[in-house]
Amino acid sequence: MKKTNTQRAASAKKREEAKKVNIVEISEKMSESDFESNIMHINLKQPTNAYNYFIIDMKNKSRGSQSLTDITSLHKDKWQNTSNKEREKYLEMQRIDEERFKNHMAAAQKFLLKKPVRQTATAFSLYCDAYVAQAIEKDEDPKEARVIAREKWAKISDKEREKWEGKKDEVKDIYEDLDKFKKGKVNGYVLFVRDRVLNEKENFKEAAQKWGKTKSSIKEKYENYAALFNEERAKKKHLWEIENGFLGDPKDLMLSF
């Protein structure tokens, strides 16, 4: 079904709102919800040193199709002869990247790496998932809804947050059953069943039966949401592996559903 001009304008407005959401400064001082909101921006790559920044700069300035190896051979001696003033730019880039690594690692250690491998839902994820489920039912884009949900979460009252904190214990058993229901990669069907069980208080059999009767546009949105879900869970797994050297089967690492 084609969108009306009004629907297209509303979607465009939501995309613009999404662009305005600023990435908070990543550090151990950030809240857990901010960490989850910015999980795709966490970077635990070792910091780049000044010499490598210099070589990258030379590569960017070269007009030919030379490889990085060729550029390194051409300019390695030039680095030795650069003055302290010429090196300041690259040393500052190194300092900034070292600070990035320090802050991102501290945040990851606080909110992810030191936790048990198996986790349950957080208040933030429950809020976001409920908001997105409602948006999907209205035939809205789940990715746009997720961004808006994160923005709204930052503005809700402490009392409202307490309500969602209280829901964590209520759904603990449901999430354990969800782990048994579907391990590993998640698809739209699994997220649909999860939302029906959590929000509509249906049992797993009832929720599964509803999937077959659901219109295709809703199914497609759930599949899109599942792709985002798997991307973020893969990022969490990757961060955990960097710190712990975990090389087991991905199914053994069941992070927050």
QUINORWO-V181979 format. One record per residue. PSI is psi in degrees with one decimal (NA if undefined). Layout:
# QUINORWO-V181979
psi
PSI
PSI
This chain:
# QUINORWO-V181979
psi
128.9
145.0
145.9
168.1
-37.3
-43.1
-40.2
-40.3
-39.1
-41.0
-41.2
-39.8
-41.9
-37.1
-39.4
-38.8
-39.0
-37.8
-26.4
-13.1
116.8
144.8
123.5
160.6
124.9
120.2
175.4
-9.6
-12.3
160.3
162.7
-36.9
-37.3
-37.0
-47.3
-37.9
-30.6
19.6
-33.9
-11.7
-2.4
127.7
110.3
19.0
137.8
144.2
146.2
136.2
169.6
-40.4
-44.3
-35.4
-37.9
-46.3
-41.5
-39.6
-42.6
-37.7
-42.3
-30.3
-14.2
142.2
-13.6
-168.2
34.0
145.2
167.8
-33.5
-43.0
-43.1
-40.7
-43.9
-36.4
-32.7
-0.5
-36.7
-31.2
-36.0
-39.9
-26.1
2.8
147.4
166.3
-37.5
-41.6
-30.1
-16.7
-43.4
-45.1
-32.5
-35.4
-39.0
-39.0
-44.6
-44.0
-40.6
-34.1
-38.4
-40.0
-48.1
-44.4
-48.3
-42.3
-39.4
-40.5
-41.7
-43.3
-40.5
-36.7
-42.7
-12.2
-53.8
-27.9
2.5
161.7
154.2
-41.8
129.4
160.2
-175.6
152.9
165.2
-41.8
-46.9
-35.8
-43.5
-49.4
-45.3
-38.4
-41.5
-45.2
-38.7
-41.9
-39.3
-41.9
-41.4
-26.5
7.1
33.0
160.2
123.3
-32.4
-41.9
-40.4
-36.0
-42.4
-44.8
-39.0
-41.4
-40.2
-41.1
-37.7
-37.8
-18.5
-6.6
158.9
162.5
-36.1
-41.1
-38.3
-38.0
-36.6
-42.7
-31.5
-40.4
-24.4
-20.1
-45.4
-32.4
-34.6
5.0
-49.3
-36.0
-40.6
-32.4
-38.9
-34.9
-37.5
-38.7
-33.7
-41.6
111.8
162.4
-140.0
139.1
142.5
178.6
-36.7
-43.8
-43.7
-35.6
-47.5
-44.1
-48.3
-37.3
-40.0
-43.7
-44.3
-30.3
-0.9
31.7
160.6
172.4
-39.5
-44.1
-45.0
-40.7
-37.7
-32.5
-29.3
-42.4
-24.2
0.5
140.0
154.1
-34.1
-35.8
-42.6
-42.8
-40.2
-37.0
-36.5
-39.0
-40.1
-35.6
-37.5
-42.9
-43.1
-47.8
-34.7
-44.2
-38.0
-36.7
-37.1
-42.8
-43.3
-42.3
-43.6
-42.4
-40.2
-39.4
-45.0
-36.9
-6.5
31.0
124.3
22.2
-170.9
132.2
-27.6
-19.6
-12.1
82.2
90.2
-179.0
124.0
NA
